[in-house]
Amino acid sequence: MPGGRSIGVLFLDLDNFKFINDSLGHDWGDRVLHTVAARLRAELRAGDLAARLGGDGFTVLLGDVTAPAQVQRLAARLIASLREPMGFEGPTLSVGSSIGIAISHPGEDSVDELLRKADLAMYTAKHDGKGCHALFDARLSAAAQHRLDLETELRRARDRAAGRLARRAGLPAGAGLPVRARPAGRRLRPAVAATDGGRRRSTGPQG
């Protein structure tokens, strides 16, 4: 990375928001989201930007980044802040969060590319146990491509098996068999409580 100041992107995903929404209703979910947004703003400097991406995802854009550790410290503060009880009348609520971090010198990556890298890092944080943050590096991109290749091969194998079964059953060519599919673009997020928000975990490949 060339010398000078860099920019950073944080991709934050709430770990147990679906449980709150499903058990208490969307009104409570909206109150939680407003509180999350306020706590994010309270931790940021003037000039930094925070925005909700839809659902339970938020992104933070940081300018004037001098070192990765600066952004990692902010991520740890955000996780700890969100885990504090929200002080509503009624149920005591707090949320866990997982954060992916991507850093780039101006001109190196587009905003879309930085978001993609931060999103990959966020999924690494989820995989590491939730309630933590992960910094993107090239190894994460290679691991993501490997997972994509495996998923593609599994899908092809499933389609071949469905075709063979259809032929044996005497169904028309291409009819296949019904397969349960996950809606496109929807993430599976188990509704469980978060782990220790102040704990930083290893972000390298596992195994």
N, C-alpha and C positions, 0 to 999 in steps of 0.2 A: 504494500500500500504506500503511495507516495507520502512525503512528509506533509505536515500541516494538519488543520482541523478536519474532523470527519463528521458525518451525520449518522444518526442511529435510529432504528425503528424497533419498537417493542410491539409484539403481538400478544395480547392478554386474553385468555379464555377463562371464564368462571367454571370451576370444577363441579359445583353441586347446584347450579342454578335451576336445572330442569326439575330437580326434586322440590325446590321451593315453589316453582311455578305449578307443578302438578298437585302438590299437597295443599298449598295455601291459596292458589288462584293467581290470575294475571295481574290483579290490582297490587297484590303484595310483590309480585315479580317486578312491576314497574317501579315501585318504591325502592326496591333493592337496586335496580339499575340506576336510578337517579342518585342514590347514595354513593354507588361505585364511581359514577362520573365526577361527583363532587370531591371524593377522596383522591381520585387521580389528579384533578386540577390542583388540589392543595399541595401535592408533592412536587409539582412541576415548576420550572423557572419561567419567568416572563419570556415569551417568544417560543416556548415549546408548545406543541399542539397535541391534543387528545381528541379522539373521535370514536364513536360507536360504529362498528361495521355491520350491525344487524345481529339479531339473536342475542347471544351473551358474549360477543367478541368486541374487544376494544383495541385500538391501535394508538401508539404514541410516537410522534416524530420529534426527534431531538436534534438541535443544531449545536455546533461548537463542542463536539465530543473530542476530548484529548486522549482518552485511553479506554479500552474495553471495561476496565475495572470501574470506571465512573458510571457506566450504564448498568453494570451488574449490581452495584450498590443501590442504584435507584430501583431496579427490579425487586431487590430484596425488601426495600422499604415499602414498595407498593403491595407486595404480597402480605407483609406484616400488617399494613394499614387496613387492608380489606378483611383480614381475619378478626379484627376487633369487632365486638358486638355493635350492632347498628342503632341500638337505643330506641327502637320503636315501642310503642305501647302494644302489649300483647306478646307474641312469641319472641324469644331472644334469637336473633338471626345474625349469622356471619357467613361469609363466603370464602372458599378457597379459590386460588387462582394459579394458573400455570402460564409462564411467560417465555416467549421465544424472542431472542435478540439477534439483530443483524446490523452490522456496522459497515459503512462504505465511505471512501473519500469522494467528495463531490465530483460528478462526472463519470464515476466508475460504473454505477448501476442505476437503472431507472427506478422510480418509486415502486412500480409493479414488481420488479426483480427483488428489491429489498423486502417488500411484503411477502413474496414467495419464500425467501430465505428465512424470514422471521417466523412464518407459519410452519415451516419444516422444523425449526428449532423448538417451537411451542409443542409440537407433537412429540419431540424427544423428551421435553420436560414432562409431558403426560406419561410417557412410557417409563420414565424414571421414578414415577410414583406420585405425580401431581404435587401441587403446593410448592413448586420450585421453579427455577429458571434455567434456560440453556442458551448458550451462545452458538450461533451458526458457524460452522467451518466446512471445508470442502468434503470432509468425510461424511457429513450429514447428507449432502447432496448425492454422494455415491450410494449411501445406504438407502435413500429414498428411491433411487432408480432401481436398485436391486429388488426392493419390495414391489415396485411397479411391474418389473419383469416377472416376478413370481406370481403376482395376481393375474397377469395376462396369460401366463402358461396354464394356471389353474382354471381360468375361464375357458380357454380353448379345450382343455381336457374334459371339462364338464360338458361342453357343447358336443364334443365327439361322442362321449358316453351317452348323452341324451339322444343323439342321432342313431346310434346303434340300437338303443332300446326301442326307439320309434319304428325302426325297420323291422325289428323282431315282432313288434305288436301289429304290424301291417298298416301303420299310419302313413299318410301321404308324405312324400319327401319334403323335408323342411318343416314338418309339423312340430317335431321335437316334443318335449314334455314340459309341463308348467314348472317353472323354477321361481322360488321366492327371491325377489330382488330387493336391495336396499335403495330407497329413493335417491336419485342423483343429487350430489352436493350436500347430503345430510350426514353429519358426523354422529357416531355412536359415542355417547358420553355416559358412563355409568353414574347413577345418582348416589354418590357416596361422599362421606365427609372428607375434607382435605387433610393432608398430612401437614407436618410442621412447616409453616410458611417461611420461617427464617432459615431453613436449612438449605444449603446450596449443594447440589449433587453433581457428580461427574457427568460431562456432556459428551464423552467419547463414545464410539461404537461399543456395543455390548457383545461379549462373547469372543 
